[in-house]
């Protein structure tokens, strides 16, 4: 393995005094303290098999200003210990990282910093798992190069404000370089097989232990809506069909929104919904507090827009709702249909979506059916998923 530069701003003995041999490097698409998606669950659970370096997506000063919750972690040291056998790297890159020249510079800086962190830790790398294709960081001396296709990033390029042709070029590059491609939905599996890979369908999971506490935890005290309540959990963005949420609110039933709103959200329509007296938006909440908000809900909603990006996605919230014992009404997406359970009602139009949401809210509580929902979710827990991943990576003890 070539000589690698050392990482900047490192906490000393707490990091370097540990055994980092057999390291798994997870190049994530979400910052560690951002929305808790698959990457954080994967990194935490992989530490049962190997030490892990979690790499935040590259940041600029502008992105830090736009997302105030990540400001603190942008400071030195940028390589830090999160927990036993789990370290984290934050890389700052020059501005304009998505422009033609800027992204070339950003990739070089990013790869150099990741390589420097690996050298500072001092261990060998067993696997590099790249999630978003934008800045692949293969070439760390890893035994296996892995791409985890969590979304159709080319289809979502416009939402992310990047060049679709550039993303597609990066995907073709990864298809040539990766030893293993994992995809979270049937649509993504087909896409990556068309790129010449033997893509494996490996779907998202669920934090079953946490979400199932919604049945016993005290409901969040800041929610003032009367029952019954239809709930939406997650980021409201361009992916969300706000008209479907508005149609549910127009029934007069309570509508609870839990999660941030993206700069890509249809703001005029969303403001109109949030102004309705039977709608409450509580904004971003810590992951551990989510069950207390699920405890207020009588049905979980997945009002995704019908577009290529969403058709390739696997909404984690479907499994989270089921783990909480809630009925689910969702846009008819291939991944939700793949679950193969009639405990989730699928809708292709707003009329059906509203009708089924009202039906679920008005139905009397059924503990037996709620237990069935939790049982379905438990088959897709993150522990199970990461056990499968560890085996695919060939980690000891998997």
C-alpha positions in Angstrom: 0.0 0.0 0.0 1.4 3.4 -1.0 2.5 5.9 1.7 -0.6 7.9 2.7 -0.8 11.4 4.3 -1.8 11.7 7.9 -5.2 13.2 8.8 -5.4 16.7 10.3 -6.7 17.6 13.7 -6.8 14.2 15.4 -7.5 13.3 19.0 -4.4 11.4 20.1 -4.1 8.3 22.2 -7.9 7.7 22.3 -7.8 6.9 18.6 -4.2 5.7 17.9 -4.0 3.5 20.9 -6.6 1.1 19.5 -6.5 -1.9 17.2 -7.9 -0.7 13.8 -6.9 -3.7 11.8 -9.6 -5.1 9.5 -11.2 -1.6 9.3 -14.4 -1.0 7.4 -14.6 2.5 5.9 -18.2 3.7 5.4 -18.3 6.7 3.0 -21.8 8.0 4.0 -24.3 10.2 2.2 -25.5 11.8 5.5 -23.5 13.5 8.2 -23.3 11.6 11.5 -25.6 14.0 13.3 -28.1 14.4 10.4 -31.3 12.4 9.8 -30.7 8.9 11.2 -30.7 6.8 8.0 -29.2 3.5 7.1 -25.5 4.6 7.2 -25.4 5.3 10.9 -27.2 2.1 11.8 -24.9 0.1 9.6 -21.8 1.7 11.0 -22.8 1.1 14.6 -23.8 -2.5 14.1 -20.8 -3.4 12.0 -18.5 -2.7 15.0 -19.6 -6.1 16.3 -17.5 -7.6 13.5 -14.8 -5.0 12.7 -13.7 -1.5 13.6 -15.4 1.2 11.5 -14.4 4.6 10.2 -17.6 6.6 9.3 -16.9 9.3 6.8 -19.2 12.3 6.5 -20.0 13.6 3.1 -17.6 16.4 2.1 -18.5 19.8 3.4 -17.9 23.4 2.4 -18.2 26.5 4.6 -21.5 27.2 2.8 -23.0 23.8 3.6 -22.1 24.3 7.3 -23.9 27.7 7.3 -27.0 26.1 5.6 -27.2 23.3 8.1 -26.6 24.7 11.6 -26.8 21.4 13.4 -23.5 20.3 11.8 -21.5 23.4 12.6 -19.8 22.1 15.7 -18.5 18.9 14.1 -16.8 20.9 11.4 -14.3 22.2 14.0 -11.1 20.5 14.8 -10.4 17.7 15.5 -12.0 16.3 12.4 -11.0 12.7 13.1 -12.6 11.6 16.4 -13.7 8.7 18.4 -17.5 8.1 18.5 -17.6 5.0 20.5 -15.7 1.7 21.0 -14.3 0.6 17.6 -16.1 3.5 15.8 -14.3 6.6 14.6 -15.6 9.4 12.4 -14.0 11.7 9.9 -15.3 15.1 8.7 -13.7 16.5 5.6 -13.9 20.2 4.6 -13.3 20.8 0.9 -13.1 24.0 -1.2 -16.3 25.7 -2.3 -18.2 24.9 -5.6 -17.7 21.2 -5.0 -20.4 20.3 -7.5 -19.1 22.5 -10.3 -16.9 20.9 -13.1 -13.5 22.1 -11.8 -14.6 22.3 -8.1 -15.7 18.7 -8.0 -12.3 17.5 -9.3 -10.5 19.4 -6.6 -13.1 18.3 -4.0 -12.6 14.6 -4.9 -8.9 14.9 -4.6 -9.0 16.6 -1.2 -11.7 14.2 0.0 -9.7 11.1 -1.1 -6.5 12.5 0.4 -8.2 13.2 3.8 -9.8 9.7 4.0 -6.5 8.1 3.1 -4.8 10.2 5.8 -7.3 9.2 8.4 -6.7 5.5 7.6 -3.0 6.0 8.0 -3.4 7.9 11.2 -5.5 5.1 12.7 -2.8 2.7 11.6 -4.9 -0.3 10.7 -5.4 -2.3 7.6 -8.7 -1.8 5.6 -10.9 -4.9 5.0 -13.6 -3.1 3.1 -14.6 0.3 1.8 -18.3 0.8 1.5 -19.2 3.8 -0.7 -22.8 4.9 -0.5 -23.3 8.0 -2.6 -21.4 7.7 -5.9 -20.3 11.3 -6.1 -16.9 11.0 -4.4 -15.8 7.4 -4.4 -12.9 6.7 -2.0 -11.7 3.4 -3.2 -7.9 2.7 -3.2 -7.2 2.4 0.5 -5.7 -1.0 0.2 -9.0 -2.6 0.9 -9.7 -6.3 0.3 -13.2 -5.6 -1.0 -14.7 -2.5 -2.7 -18.4 -2.1 -2.1 -21.0 0.3 -3.4 -24.3 0.4 -1.5 -26.8 2.0 -3.8 -29.3 3.5 -1.3 -31.0 5.7 -3.9 -31.1 6.5 -7.6 -28.7 9.4 -7.2 -28.8 10.2 -11.0 -32.6 10.5 -10.9 -32.3 12.7 -7.9 -29.5 14.9 -9.3 -31.8 17.9 -9.9 -33.0 17.8 -6.3 -29.5 17.7 -5.1 -28.4 20.5 -7.4 -25.7 18.5 -9.2 -25.1 17.4 -12.8 -27.0 14.3 -13.8 -24.4 13.4 -16.4 -21.6 13.7 -13.8 -23.4 11.4 -11.4 -24.1 8.8 -14.2 -20.4 9.0 -15.1 -19.5 8.3 -11.5 -21.9 5.4 -11.4 -20.3 3.8 -14.5 -16.9 4.3 -12.8 -18.1 2.5 -9.7 -19.6 -0.3 -11.7 -16.1 -0.9 -13.2 -14.3 -0.7 -9.9 -16.6 -2.2 -7.2 -16.3 -5.9 -6.3 -19.8 -5.9 -4.8 -22.8 -3.7 -5.5 -25.7 -3.8 -3.0 -29.1 -2.2 -3.8 -32.0 -1.4 -1.5 -34.8 -1.8 -4.0 -35.8 -4.0 -6.9 -35.7 -1.0 -9.3 -32.1 -0.2 -8.2 -31.1 -3.8 -8.6 -32.3 -3.8 -12.2 -30.5 -0.5 -12.8 -27.1 -1.7 -11.6 -27.4 -5.0 -13.4 -27.9 -3.1 -16.6 -24.6 -1.4 -15.8 -22.9 -4.8 -15.9 -22.7 -5.7 -12.2 -24.1 -8.7 -10.3 -26.1 -6.4 -8.0 -27.5 -7.9 -4.9 -30.8 -6.9 -3.4 -30.1 -5.9 0.2 -33.0 -3.7 1.5 -33.1 -1.1 4.3 -33.8 -2.1 7.8 -35.6 -0.8 10.9 -34.7 0.1 14.4 -37.2 -2.3 15.8 -36.3 -2.1 19.5 -36.6 1.7 19.5 -39.7 2.1 17.4 -41.7 -0.6 19.1 -41.5 1.4 22.3 -44.2 3.7 20.8 -46.8 1.4 22.3 -45.5 2.1 25.9 -43.7 5.4 25.9 -45.3 8.6 27.2 -46.6 10.6 24.2 -44.7 13.8 23.4 -46.0 16.7 25.5 -45.7 19.3 22.9 -48.3 17.8 20.6 -51.7 19.4 21.1 -53.8 17.8 18.4 -56.9 15.8 19.2 -57.3 12.2 18.2 -57.5 10.6 15.7 -54.2 11.7 14.2 -52.6 11.0 10.8 -48.8 11.3 11.0 -45.9 11.9 8.6 -42.4 11.3 9.8 -39.4 12.4 7.8 -38.0 15.4 5.8 -40.6 17.3 3.9 -38.9 17.9 0.5 -39.5 17.9 -3.2 -40.0 14.1 -2.8 -43.2 14.7 -0.8 -46.5 15.1 -2.5 -47.8 18.0 -0.3 -51.1 17.9 -2.1 -51.8 14.5 -0.6 -51.0 15.8 2.9 -53.3 18.7 2.2 -56.1 16.4 1.1 -55.8 14.5 4.4 -55.9 17.7 6.4 -59.1 18.8 4.5 -61.0 15.9 6.0 -60.8 17.8 9.3 -58.8 15.0 11.0 -55.6 16.0 12.8 -52.3 15.9 10.8 -48.9 15.7 12.6 -45.7 16.3 10.8 -42.4 15.3 12.5 -39.1 16.2 10.8 -37.3 19.1 9.1 -38.3 20.8 5.8 -35.8 20.8 3.0 -34.9 23.8 1.0 -36.3 21.8 -2.0 -39.8 21.6 -0.4 -42.7 23.1 -2.3 -42.8 25.9 0.2 -46.0 27.8 -0.8 -48.1 24.6 -0.7 -46.5 23.5 2.5 -47.0 26.9 4.2 -50.7 26.6 3.2 -50.9 23.2 4.9 -49.1 24.3 8.0 -51.4 27.2 8.4 -54.4 24.9 8.8 -55.7 24.7 12.4 -55.8 20.9 12.5 -52.1 20.6 11.4 -49.1 20.7 13.7 -45.5 20.6 12.6 -42.9 20.0 15.3 -39.8 20.1 13.1 -36.6 18.1 13.6 -36.6 15.8 16.7 -33.8 13.6 18.0 -34.0 10.0 16.8 -34.5 8.7 20.3 -37.6 10.9 20.8 -39.4 9.7 17.6 -41.5 7.0 19.4 -43.1 9.6 21.6 -44.4 11.3 18.5 -45.5 8.0 16.9 -47.5 7.4 20.1 -49.8 10.2 19.0 -50.5 8.7 15.6 -53.3 6.5 14.5 -52.0 6.0 10.9 -48.6 6.5 9.3 -48.5 8.2 5.9 -46.0 7.9 3.1 -47.2 10.5 0.5 -44.2 10.3 -1.9 -44.5 11.9 -5.3 -44.6 9.5 -8.3 -41.1 10.0 -9.9 -38.1 8.0 -10.8 -36.2 8.8 -7.6 -39.0 7.7 -5.3 -39.8 4.6 -7.4 -36.2 3.5 -6.8 -36.2 4.3 -3.1 -37.0 2.2 0.0 -38.8 4.4 2.5 -37.5 3.5 6.0 -40.5 5.1 7.5 -42.7 2.3 6.3 -40.9 -0.2 8.5 -40.7 2.3 11.4 -44.5 2.8 11.3 -45.0 -1.0 11.3 -42.6 -1.4 14.2 -44.7 1.1 16.1 -47.8 -1.0 15.5 -49.3 1.6 13.2 -51.4 1.0 10.1 -49.6 2.4 7.0 -51.0 4.1 3.9 -48.4 4.6 1.3 -47.8 5.6 -2.3 -47.7 2.5 -4.4 -43.9 2.1 -4.8 -42.1 -1.1 -6.0 -40.1 -1.4 -2.7 -43.2 -1.1 -0.6 -45.0 -3.7 -2.8 -41.9 -5.9 -2.4 -42.6 -6.2 1.3 -45.5 -8.4 0.4 -47.8 -7.6 3.3 -51.4 -6.5 3.2 -50.7 -4.6 6.5 -49.6 -1.7 4.3 -52.3 -0.2 2.1 -51.0 1.1 -1.2 -52.6 4.1 -3.1 -52.0 5.4 -6.6 -54.2 8.5 -6.4 -55.0 11.1 -3.7 -58.6 9.9 -3.4 -57.6 6.4 -2.4 -54.9 7.7 -0.2 -57.3 9.9 1.8 -60.1 7.3 1.9 -57.7 4.7 3.3 -56.1 7.1 5.8 -59.5 8.0 7.2 -60.5 4.3 7.3 -57.4 3.5 9.3 -57.9 6.5 11.7 -61.6 5.6 12.3 -60.9 1.8 12.9 -61.0 0.7 16.6 -57.6 -0.3 18.1 -56.7 -3.9 17.4 -53.8 -5.2 19.5 -53.6 -8.4 17.5 -53.1 -6.6 14.2 -50.6 -4.2 15.8 -48.6 -7.2 17.0 -48.6 -8.6 13.4 -47.3 -5.2 12.2 -44.4 -5.3 14.7 -43.7 -8.9 13.7 -43.3 -7.9 10.0 -41.0 -5.1 10.9 -38.9 -7.4 13.2 -38.0 -9.5 10.1 -36.3 -6.4 8.7 -34.5 -5.2 11.7 -31.1 -3.5 11.3 -29.5 -6.3 13.3 -30.6 -8.8 10.7 -29.6 -6.6 7.8 -26.1 -5.9 9.2 -25.5 -9.6 10.0 -26.3 -10.2 6.3 -23.9 -7.4 5.3 -21.1 -8.7 7.5 -21.4 -12.1 5.8 -21.4 -10.5 2.3 -18.2 -8.5 3.3 -16.6 -11.7 4.6 -16.0 -10.3 8.1 -14.8 -12.7 10.8 -17.6 -14.1 12.9 -20.3 -13.3 10.4 
